[in-house]
């Protein structure tokens, strides 16, 4: 009986010690390589710094997509716009919610709190890269100082969310595992009947879709003219046979849409590719065909 009590007591002490150690580590920012890599990757993707984000990917993923293909397709920021985004990413708060796995593979669920980019559109010229990157040095410095002041004074609007990331242990250490090898590459294009009346910009010109999982397409449409423009959008798929296997879950462009002169608006679509298509098609093209309604 004495040995049993001693054993129980030792187990209880071990549990209390381990639990206290985890709490102590989280409060004192003790290095945790998997979490550190996940945090760095999420900050890089938030900043649209995809050159850096690529460095945090697993060797298996990097073998599927070369760096330049990834960076170009994601619509990476550059110049002063990237500098702004990196500063905002530095204000990002990330904490661990759940951790599963052992050995050389982990799945970590994190919570995050980040500045809401849309809430500072006016200060940042609607994130127009050409305009931001062309600002005089003095104006750029003024913007960075203003962002820092708002952050210190709690004046930045934030959004919160959760993200689940999978990591594997490579020769270089822990890395993000996106499993691109099992995905279908979806190339995104736009086709306009009158290219002078609308400009279309995808957040990413290419996405990797996994079978039976949602994938998102985000695009921004601008009417650069002085008059209102009404348009409708249809989907063209190549190969055409994949249409039976692609489910449209949500679309902000199902009905004719009108943009006032000079108006710019973001739209989001969600799709799901079934497992049969994912196994038979490694690459598909999704084209948004715009039809302008004549006055």
N, C-alpha and C positions, 0 to 999 in steps of 0.2 A: 504493500500500500504506500509505504514511504517513497519507493522508487517511482511509483505511478504519479504521486503528487509532484515529485521533483521534475518528472518529464513534462507534465502538464504546465508546471510553472515555467520551465525553460521555453516551451512552445509559446506561451503567452508573452513572455518577455521578448522573444524573437519577433513576434507579430507586431508588438508595440514599437519595438525598435525600428523595424522595416517601415511601418506606417509613418513613424515620426521622421525617419530619414527622407522619405519621399516628400513630405510636407516641407522639411527643412531645405531640401534641395530646390524645390520650386520657389521658395521664398528668397533663397540666396543665389539664384541664377547659376547653380552648379552645371557644368558642361554635361550635356546629354546629346551625343552626336546625332542620333536619328531625329530628335526634335529640332536640333539646330539646323539640320539640312532642310527639314520640312518648312521651318520658319523662313530660312533664306530663300527657298524656292517660291513660297507664297508671296513674299515681299517683292521678289523680282518679277513675278507674273503680274502682280498688282500694278507695278510701275511700267509694265509692258517693256521690260528690259529682258527680252527673250534671248539675247546673246548670253547674258549671265545665267538666265534660267536653264539654258541648255547644258551648262556645266554641271548642274545638279542632277541630271538625268542618268539613268542606269546605262551601262555599256550595251545591254541588249537593245534598248530603245534607240541609242545613238547609231547602232548598226542599221536600223531600219530607215531612219531619216537623217540625212546630213544636216549640219548646223545651218547652212545658208538657206536650205529649203524650209526649215522650221522657222527661222527668224523672219524671212520674207513673207511667208504665208500668214503669219500671226499679226502683221501690221504693227511692228515694233516702233516705239518712239525713238527719236534721235535729237541731238542738239540740246537746246535749252528746254524743250518740252520734256525730254528724258530727265534732265536735271531736276525739274519741278516734280515729276512723278517719283523720282528717287527720294526727294525730301519728304513727300507725303507718305511714302512707304515706310520711312523711318519713324513716323508717328503711329504706325500699325501696332496694335496689341494682339498677341497670340498666346493662347493657353491650351494645355492638353486636357481633353475631356475623357478620352478612353484610349486604351492601348492594348492591342491583341497581337499574339504571335510570339515566336521565340526563334532562337537560332539566327538564320541569315535572312529572315523575312518578317516584316512588321507591318501592321495596319494601325495608323494613328488617326484618331478623330480629334480635331482641334476646333476651338472657337476663336473668332477674330473680331476685332473692332477697328474699323478703318475710316478715314475721312471720306465723305461722299463726294466724288468728283463733280457730279452735276450741280452740287450746291455752291461751287466756286467757279461756275462757268463764266460769270460776268468778269471776274478778276482775271481769268485765264483765257479770255477771248474765245470762249466756247471750244477750247482745246484745239484751236486751229494751228497746226504745227508750223505752217509757212509764216503766219503772222507772229507767233511766239518766238520762233527761231530768228526772225528778222528784227526783233526789238533791239534798241540800243542797249549797251551794257548797263548803263545807269538804270534804265527801266527794268531790266531783268533782275538786278540787285534789289530794287525796290519791291518787286513782286515776291522774291524769296524772303525778304525781311517781313513783309506783311503776312505771309503764311506762317512764319515762325511766331510772330506776335499773336496771331489768332489762335495758334495751337497752345501757346503758353497761357493765354487768357481764357482758354476753354471756349473759344468762339467758333471753332470748326464743327460743322454738323457731321456726325458719324453714323455709320451703318454697322450692324452686327450680323454675323452669320456663322455657319459651321462648314467645315471642309474635312473630307476623309482622304488621306493620302496613304499609298502603299510604298514601302521602301524595301530595298534589298541591299545586302552587303556585298559590294564589289571589291575588286582589288584596291580601288582608291578609297574605300570606306563606304559608308551608307549613302545610297542614292535613291532618287524618286523612280518608281517603276510604273510606267504608263501602259505597258503591254501593247505597244504599237504593232507588234508582229501579228497579233490576233485581230487587229482592227481593219476596217475598210476606209480607204482614203476617199474623202468626199471633196471634190474640187467645186468651188463656187464661182459662178460668173453671172453677169447681168447683160441683158440684150435690150436695147431701147429702139423703138421705132422712130423716135425723133431725139437723137442724142443731145440736141441743143437745149432741151427743155427740162431735163433733170440730170442730176449727178448722183451716182450711187456708189457708196463706199462700204465694203464689208469690214467688220471688225477683224476678221481673219478670212483669208481667201481659200483656206483649206482646213478641214477638221478631220479628226480620226474618229470614226464611229464604231462602237462595239455592239455586237449583236444583242438585241433585246434590251438595250439601254438607250435612254434619251440622249440626243445630241442637239445642241442649240446653234442657231444661226442668227447673228445680230448684224443689222445693216443700218446705215444712215442714208436718208434720201433728202436731197436739197433741191429746192426750186430756185434757181438763180435769176429767174426772170422777174419782171415787175407785175406780171399778171398771174392770177390763180391758175393752177394746172390740176386737172383731174385725170387719174390714171388707174388702170387695173393691172394685176400681175397674175401670170400663169406659170406653172412649173414645167420645165422640160428636163427629161432625164435621159442620160446615156450610160449604159444601154437602156433602151425603152422597156425591156423586159423586167427591169428592177422596180418599175412602178408598182407592181402587184405586191412587192415586199417592203415598200417604204410607207410607213404610216405617218400622216400629218396629224400631230397631236395638238398643236396650237399654232395659229398663224394670225398675225396682226394685219395681213393684207388680203383677207378673203373677199372683201367687198371693195368697190371703187373708193379711192381715197383722193382727197383734195388737199393740196398744199397751197397756201397763200404765197404771193410774191415774196421772195427772199426767205421763206420759211424752211427750216431744217428740222427733221424729225427722225427719231430712232424707232426701229421696229425689231421685234423678236419673234422667232419661229422655233418650234420644237418638233423634232421628228424621231421616229424609232424604226430601225432597220431590223427585220426579223432574222432569226438565226440561219435560215436557209439562204438568204441573200448574202449574209456575212460570210458564209462558207464558200459561196460560188463567185462572189465579186470582191476582188481586192481593191478595186478603184472604180468610182463612178463620178459622173459630172452632173451637178444640179445647176441649171440655168434659170434665172428669174427673167421672164420675158415681160417687158413693160409695154403696155398699149396706152397711148395718150388719147384721151377723149377730145375730139375736135370741138371748138367753141360753136 
